Amino acid sequence: MKPSHIEHIGIAVRNLDSAIELYEKLLGLKCYKTEEVADQKVRTAFFLAGQTKIELLESTDPDGPIGKFVEKKGEGLHHIAFAVDNIEEKLAKAERAGIALIDQKHRKGADGLNIAFIHPKSAAGVLVEVCAKQDNTCEI
């Protein structure tokens, strides 16, 4: 896929407001944005650490992906996201290489990104997200 950089690290939390306060103290950074992504049943908060973002994720529905994750595994690391250009081409190439995709096409994510997920069974147990800015670049 040849990503340009780690775009963000996603961390699942039970309570976004409490987690924002905790991470502001922990990192010494201010949350620069919160956003709800209704179709993914999640509220997000972002911190910028150098070129990499930290994304906190709180479920808005216990049956949503983050709600299920927190119920099963508790709070913690949810995914790692890599910035790519031409996301559709990268997904098609990965699929041709036999990599199991959760998303065959990108969808709208938080913070102005198009996103798609690679199944953990094709990434040594890690949920991997690929992303590109909605203009199909991923520069910060």
Secondary structure by P-SEA (a helix, b strand, c coil): cccccccbbbbbbccaaaaaaaaaaacccccccccccccccccbbbbbcccbbbbbbbbcccccaaaaaaaaccccccbbbbbbcaaaaaaaaaaaacccccccccccccccccccccccccccccbbbbbccccccccc
